[in-house]
Amino acid sequence: MANQTHRFSITGSSIHIVEVTDEELNAVGGRYHDLVRDKAVTDGLMTKIETRTAYVAPVKSTSTPQG
């Protein structure tokens, strides 16, 4: 089975979309809040301080085929 990506929105002063893979999600036991916050910082979307109060939510899948 392919390693699927899951999209999450992280909302602080603006909304960002962060993608995580099944592998990353499984590594944290499905607890995606901190994972998404860490990735937002790593990807340069937000600062660590901004993520503390940011709202994280799954983005409903609009199944787009992965090339």
Jmol script that loads the backbone (N, CA, C; Angstrom):
load data "model"
ATOM      1  N   MET A   1       0.845  -1.183   0.000  1.00  0.00           N
ATOM      2  CA  MET A   1       0.000   0.000   0.000  1.00  0.00           C
ATOM      3  C   MET A   1       0.891   1.247   0.000  1.00  0.00           C
ATOM      4  N   ALA A   2       0.508   2.220  -0.776  1.00  0.00           N
ATOM      5  CA  ALA A   2       1.285   3.452  -0.895  1.00  0.00           C
ATOM      6  C   ALA A   2       1.215   4.253   0.400  1.00  0.00           C
ATOM      7  N   ASN A   3       2.278   4.985   0.645  1.00  0.00           N
ATOM      8  CA  ASN A   3       2.332   5.854   1.811  1.00  0.00           C
ATOM      9  C   ASN A   3       1.519   7.105   1.492  1.00  0.00           C
ATOM     10  N   GLN A   4       0.309   7.194   2.017  1.00  0.00           N
ATOM     11  CA  GLN A   4      -0.579   8.305   1.699  1.00  0.00           C
ATOM     12  C   GLN A   4      -0.204   9.554   2.477  1.00  0.00           C
ATOM     13  N   THR A   5      -0.545  10.700   1.911  1.00  0.00           N
ATOM     14  CA  THR A   5      -0.336  11.945   2.637  1.00  0.00           C
ATOM     15  C   THR A   5      -1.679  12.445   3.143  1.00  0.00           C
ATOM     16  N   HIS A   6      -1.633  13.075   4.277  1.00  0.00           N
ATOM     17  CA  HIS A   6      -2.822  13.635   4.907  1.00  0.00           C
ATOM     18  C   HIS A   6      -2.596  15.126   5.061  1.00  0.00           C
ATOM     19  N   ARG A   7      -3.632  15.893   4.801  1.00  0.00           N
ATOM     20  CA  ARG A   7      -3.503  17.340   4.876  1.00  0.00           C
ATOM     21  C   ARG A   7      -4.190  17.865   6.129  1.00  0.00           C
ATOM     22  N   PHE A   8      -3.499  18.776   6.794  1.00  0.00           N
ATOM     23  CA  PHE A   8      -4.036  19.409   7.994  1.00  0.00           C
ATOM     24  C   PHE A   8      -3.916  20.909   7.828  1.00  0.00           C
ATOM     25  N   SER A   9      -4.888  21.633   8.344  1.00  0.00           N
ATOM     26  CA  SER A   9      -4.772  23.088   8.343  1.00  0.00           C
ATOM     27  C   SER A   9      -4.289  23.500   9.722  1.00  0.00           C
ATOM     28  N   ILE A  10      -3.431  24.505   9.752  1.00  0.00           N
ATOM     29  CA  ILE A  10      -2.972  25.064  11.026  1.00  0.00           C
ATOM     30  C   ILE A  10      -3.249  26.557  10.939  1.00  0.00           C
ATOM     31  N   THR A  11      -4.060  27.032  11.857  1.00  0.00           N
ATOM     32  CA  THR A  11      -4.539  28.399  11.803  1.00  0.00           C
ATOM     33  C   THR A  11      -4.011  29.230  12.963  1.00  0.00           C
ATOM     34  N   GLY A  12      -3.253  30.251  12.611  1.00  0.00           N
ATOM     35  CA  GLY A  12      -2.771  31.220  13.598  1.00  0.00           C
ATOM     36  C   GLY A  12      -3.235  32.561  13.104  1.00  0.00           C
ATOM     37  N   SER A  13      -2.283  33.425  12.731  1.00  0.00           N
ATOM     38  CA  SER A  13      -2.650  34.713  12.149  1.00  0.00           C
ATOM     39  C   SER A  13      -3.115  34.515  10.705  1.00  0.00           C
ATOM     40  N   SER A  14      -2.740  33.376  10.128  1.00  0.00           N
ATOM     41  CA  SER A  14      -3.235  32.986   8.804  1.00  0.00           C
ATOM     42  C   SER A  14      -3.342  31.470   8.765  1.00  0.00           C
ATOM     43  N   ILE A  15      -3.939  30.950   7.705  1.00  0.00           N
ATOM     44  CA  ILE A  15      -4.135  29.501   7.587  1.00  0.00           C
ATOM     45  C   ILE A  15      -3.068  28.906   6.686  1.00  0.00           C
ATOM     46  N   HIS A  16      -2.462  27.830   7.141  1.00  0.00           N
ATOM     47  CA  HIS A  16      -1.466  27.114   6.358  1.00  0.00           C
ATOM     48  C   HIS A  16      -1.907  25.668   6.222  1.00  0.00           C
ATOM     49  N   ILE A  17      -1.490  25.032   5.146  1.00  0.00           N
ATOM     50  CA  ILE A  17      -1.772  23.612   4.952  1.00  0.00           C
ATOM     51  C   ILE A  17      -0.464  22.847   5.114  1.00  0.00           C
ATOM     52  N   VAL A  18      -0.490  21.838   5.962  1.00  0.00           N
ATOM     53  CA  VAL A  18       0.680  21.003   6.214  1.00  0.00           C
ATOM     54  C   VAL A  18       0.325  19.581   5.803  1.00  0.00           C
ATOM     55  N   GLU A  19       1.218  18.924   5.069  1.00  0.00           N
ATOM     56  CA  GLU A  19       0.986  17.534   4.667  1.00  0.00           C
ATOM     57  C   GLU A  19       1.888  16.614   5.478  1.00  0.00           C
ATOM     58  N   VAL A  20       1.298  15.522   5.966  1.00  0.00           N
ATOM     59  CA  VAL A  20       2.064  14.503   6.669  1.00  0.00           C
ATOM     60  C   VAL A  20       1.764  13.154   6.039  1.00  0.00           C
ATOM     61  N   THR A  21       2.713  12.251   6.131  1.00  0.00           N
ATOM     62  CA  THR A  21       2.540  10.931   5.535  1.00  0.00           C
ATOM     63  C   THR A  21       2.018   9.941   6.582  1.00  0.00           C
ATOM     64  N   ASP A  22       1.523   8.812   6.103  1.00  0.00           N
ATOM     65  CA  ASP A  22       1.068   7.746   7.005  1.00  0.00           C
ATOM     66  C   ASP A  22       2.198   7.365   7.962  1.00  0.00           C
ATOM     67  N   GLU A  23       3.406   7.283   7.406  1.00  0.00           N
ATOM     68  CA  GLU A  23       4.574   6.880   8.191  1.00  0.00           C
ATOM     69  C   GLU A  23       4.806   7.844   9.359  1.00  0.00           C
ATOM     70  N   GLU A  24       4.741   9.143   9.067  1.00  0.00           N
ATOM     71  CA  GLU A  24       4.927  10.150  10.114  1.00  0.00           C
ATOM     72  C   GLU A  24       3.807  10.083  11.141  1.00  0.00           C
ATOM     73  N   LEU A  25       2.597   9.874  10.664  1.00  0.00           N
ATOM     74  CA  LEU A  25       1.432   9.796  11.535  1.00  0.00           C
ATOM     75  C   LEU A  25       1.516   8.574  12.454  1.00  0.00           C
ATOM     76  N   ASN A  26       1.932   7.448  11.902  1.00  0.00           N
ATOM     77  CA  ASN A  26       2.082   6.227  12.686  1.00  0.00           C
ATOM     78  C   ASN A  26       3.189   6.369  13.729  1.00  0.00           C
ATOM     79  N   ALA A  27       4.232   7.116  13.380  1.00  0.00           N
ATOM     80  CA  ALA A  27       5.365   7.300  14.296  1.00  0.00           C
ATOM     81  C   ALA A  27       4.958   8.029  15.570  1.00  0.00           C
ATOM     82  N   VAL A  28       3.922   8.851  15.497  1.00  0.00           N
ATOM     83  CA  VAL A  28       3.450   9.586  16.680  1.00  0.00           C
ATOM     84  C   VAL A  28       2.150   8.997  17.221  1.00  0.00           C
ATOM     85  N   GLY A  29       1.819   7.805  16.776  1.00  0.00           N
ATOM     86  CA  GLY A  29       0.632   7.122  17.271  1.00  0.00           C
ATOM     87  C   GLY A  29      -0.665   7.824  16.913  1.00  0.00           C
ATOM     88  N   GLY A  30      -0.659   8.548  15.785  1.00  0.00           N
ATOM     89  CA  GLY A  30      -1.871   9.207  15.334  1.00  0.00           C
ATOM     90  C   GLY A  30      -2.155  10.549  15.996  1.00  0.00           C
ATOM     91  N   ARG A  31      -1.300  10.947  16.944  1.00  0.00           N
ATOM     92  CA  ARG A  31      -1.489  12.243  17.611  1.00  0.00           C
ATOM     93  C   ARG A  31      -0.878  13.325  16.729  1.00  0.00           C
ATOM     94  N   TYR A  32      -1.697  13.872  15.871  1.00  0.00           N
ATOM     95  CA  TYR A  32      -1.189  14.749  14.823  1.00  0.00           C
ATOM     96  C   TYR A  32      -0.961  16.200  15.229  1.00  0.00           C
ATOM     97  N   HIS A  33      -1.543  16.660  16.323  1.00  0.00           N
ATOM     98  CA  HIS A  33      -1.441  18.080  16.685  1.00  0.00           C
ATOM     99  C   HIS A  33       0.008  18.569  16.776  1.00  0.00           C
ATOM    100  N   ASP A  34       0.819  17.882  17.580  1.00  0.00           N
ATOM    101  CA  ASP A  34       2.216  18.301  17.730  1.00  0.00           C
ATOM    102  C   ASP A  34       3.005  18.074  16.450  1.00  0.00           C
ATOM    103  N   LEU A  35       2.706  16.994  15.753  1.00  0.00           N
ATOM    104  CA  LEU A  35       3.379  16.689  14.489  1.00  0.00           C
ATOM    105  C   LEU A  35       3.168  17.817  13.485  1.00  0.00           C
ATOM    106  N   VAL A  36       1.931  18.248  13.345  1.00  0.00           N
ATOM    107  CA  VAL A  36       1.599  19.318  12.399  1.00  0.00           C
ATOM    108  C   VAL A  36       2.262  20.627  12.839  1.00  0.00           C
ATOM    109  N   ARG A  37       2.242  20.896  14.145  1.00  0.00           N
ATOM    110  CA  ARG A  37       2.897  22.120  14.648  1.00  0.00           C
ATOM    111  C   ARG A  37       4.389  22.096  14.340  1.00  0.00           C
ATOM    112  N   ASP A  38       5.033  20.965  14.591  1.00  0.00           N
ATOM    113  CA  ASP A  38       6.472  20.847  14.326  1.00  0.00           C
ATOM    114  C   ASP A  38       6.774  21.023  12.844  1.00  0.00           C
ATOM    115  N   LYS A  39       5.953  20.422  11.998  1.00  0.00           N
ATOM    116  CA  LYS A  39       6.173  20.542  10.549  1.00  0.00           C
ATOM    117  C   LYS A  39       5.957  21.963  10.055  1.00  0.00           C
ATOM    118  N   ALA A  40       5.007  22.674  10.647  1.00  0.00           N
ATOM    119  CA  ALA A  40       4.770  24.065  10.259  1.00  0.00           C
ATOM    120  C   ALA A  40       6.000  24.915  10.559  1.00  0.00           C
ATOM    121  N   VAL A  41       6.669  24.619  11.668  1.00  0.00           N
ATOM    122  CA  VAL A  41       7.888  25.344  12.031  1.00  0.00           C
ATOM    123  C   VAL A  41       9.023  24.926  11.088  1.00  0.00           C
ATOM    124  N   THR A  42       9.177  23.619  10.875  1.00  0.00           N
ATOM    125  CA  THR A  42      10.220  23.093   9.995  1.00  0.00           C
ATOM    126  C   THR A  42      10.084  23.625   8.573  1.00  0.00           C
ATOM    127  N   ASP A  43       8.841  23.703   8.096  1.00  0.00           N
ATOM    128  CA  ASP A  43       8.585  24.185   6.738  1.00  0.00           C
ATOM    129  C   ASP A  43       8.673  25.708   6.632  1.00  0.00           C
ATOM    130  N   GLY A  44       8.886  26.378   7.764  1.00  0.00           N
ATOM    131  CA  GLY A  44       9.017  27.829   7.763  1.00  0.00           C
ATOM    132  C   GLY A  44       7.701  28.577   7.631  1.00  0.00           C
ATOM    133  N   LEU A  45       6.588  27.904   7.924  1.00  0.00           N
ATOM    134  CA  LEU A  45       5.273  28.527   7.794  1.00  0.00           C
ATOM    135  C   LEU A  45       4.925  29.384   9.008  1.00  0.00           C
ATOM    136  N   MET A  46       5.384  28.938  10.167  1.00  0.00           N
ATOM    137  CA  MET A  46       5.065  29.626  11.422  1.00  0.00           C
ATOM    138  C   MET A  46       6.264  29.533  12.354  1.00  0.00           C
ATOM    139  N   THR A  47       6.262  30.381  13.380  1.00  0.00           N
ATOM    140  CA  THR A  47       7.299  30.267  14.405  1.00  0.00           C
ATOM    141  C   THR A  47       6.786  29.334  15.503  1.00  0.00           C
ATOM    142  N   LYS A  48       7.707  28.858  16.318  1.00  0.00           N
ATOM    143  CA  LYS A  48       7.349  27.963  17.418  1.00  0.00           C
ATOM    144  C   LYS A  48       6.317  28.632  18.338  1.00  0.00           C
ATOM    145  N   ILE A  49       6.490  29.921  18.587  1.00  0.00           N
ATOM    146  CA  ILE A  49       5.556  30.652  19.458  1.00  0.00           C
ATOM    147  C   ILE A  49       4.165  30.719  18.830  1.00  0.00           C
ATOM    148  N   GLU A  50       4.098  30.971  17.520  1.00  0.00           N
ATOM    149  CA  GLU A  50       2.799  31.043  16.840  1.00  0.00           C
ATOM    150  C   GLU A  50       2.046  29.720  16.927  1.00  0.00           C
ATOM    151  N   THR A  51       2.772  28.604  16.843  1.00  0.00           N
ATOM    152  CA  THR A  51       2.110  27.299  16.829  1.00  0.00           C
ATOM    153  C   THR A  51       1.496  26.937  18.173  1.00  0.00           C
ATOM    154  N   ARG A  52       1.952  27.553  19.244  1.00  0.00           N
ATOM    155  CA  ARG A  52       1.417  27.235  20.579  1.00  0.00           C
ATOM    156  C   ARG A  52      -0.072  27.503  20.676  1.00  0.00           C
ATOM    157  N   THR A  53      -0.523  28.552  20.011  1.00  0.00           N
ATOM    158  CA  THR A  53      -1.938  28.910  20.092  1.00  0.00           C
ATOM    159  C   THR A  53      -2.683  28.606  18.794  1.00  0.00           C
ATOM    160  N   ALA A  54      -1.981  27.991  17.847  1.00  0.00           N
ATOM    161  CA  ALA A  54      -2.598  27.697  16.550  1.00  0.00           C
ATOM    162  C   ALA A  54      -3.593  26.549  16.674  1.00  0.00           C
ATOM    163  N   TYR A  55      -4.620  26.603  15.847  1.00  0.00           N
ATOM    164  CA  TYR A  55      -5.660  25.569  15.811  1.00  0.00           C
ATOM    165  C   TYR A  55      -5.334  24.607  14.678  1.00  0.00           C
ATOM    166  N   VAL A  56      -5.235  23.326  14.997  1.00  0.00           N
ATOM    167  CA  VAL A  56      -4.910  22.295  14.008  1.00  0.00           C
ATOM    168  C   VAL A  56      -6.139  21.451  13.731  1.00  0.00           C
ATOM    169  N   ALA A  57      -6.439  21.212  12.450  1.00  0.00           N
ATOM    170  CA  ALA A  57      -7.591  20.389  12.084  1.00  0.00           C
ATOM    171  C   ALA A  57      -7.310  19.638  10.797  1.00  0.00           C
ATOM    172  N   PRO A  58      -7.850  18.419  10.680  1.00  0.00           N
ATOM    173  CA  PRO A  58      -7.686  17.673   9.434  1.00  0.00           C
ATOM    174  C   PRO A  58      -8.438  18.360   8.293  1.00  0.00           C
ATOM    175  N   VAL A  59      -7.869  18.305   7.111  1.00  0.00           N
ATOM    176  CA  VAL A  59      -8.546  18.811   5.917  1.00  0.00           C
ATOM    177  C   VAL A  59      -9.271  17.642   5.301  1.00  0.00           C
ATOM    178  N   LYS A  60     -10.554  17.812   5.027  1.00  0.00           N
ATOM    179  CA  LYS A  60     -11.341  16.719   4.419  1.00  0.00           C
ATOM    180  C   LYS A  60     -10.738  16.333   3.086  1.00  0.00           C
ATOM    181  N   SER A  61     -10.577  15.061   2.892  1.00  0.00           N
ATOM    182  CA  SER A  61      -9.930  14.536   1.697  1.00  0.00           C
ATOM    183  C   SER A  61     -10.739  14.802   0.440  1.00  0.00           C
ATOM    184  N   THR A  62     -10.092  15.387  -0.526  1.00  0.00           N
ATOM    185  CA  THR A  62     -10.669  15.512  -1.860  1.00  0.00           C
ATOM    186  C   THR A  62      -9.736  14.677  -2.719  1.00  0.00           C
ATOM    187  N   SER A  63      -9.958  13.402  -2.739  1.00  0.00           N
ATOM    188  CA  SER A  63      -9.012  12.438  -3.294  1.00  0.00           C
ATOM    189  C   SER A  63      -8.460  12.863  -4.640  1.00  0.00           C
ATOM    190  N   THR A  64      -7.209  13.304  -4.606  1.00  0.00           N
ATOM    191  CA  THR A  64      -6.519  13.646  -5.840  1.00  0.00           C
ATOM    192  C   THR A  64      -5.474  12.570  -6.082  1.00  0.00           C
ATOM    193  N   PRO A  65      -5.459  12.003  -7.272  1.00  0.00           N
ATOM    194  CA  PRO A  65      -4.488  10.941  -7.556  1.00  0.00           C
ATOM    195  C   PRO A  65      -3.063  11.442  -7.463  1.00  0.00           C
ATOM    196  N   GLN A  66      -2.233  10.667  -6.813  1.00  0.00           N
ATOM    197  CA  GLN A  66      -0.823  11.018  -6.690  1.00  0.00           C
ATOM    198  C   GLN A  66      -0.064  10.432  -7.870  1.00  0.00           C
ATOM    199  N   GLY A  67       0.653  11.293  -8.586  1.00  0.00           N
ATOM    200  CA  GLY A  67       1.407  10.861  -9.753  1.00  0.00           C
ATOM    201  C   GLY A  67       2.573  10.076  -9.348  1.00  0.00           C
TER     202      GLY A  67
END
end "model"
wireframe off; spacefill off
backbone 0.3
color backbone group
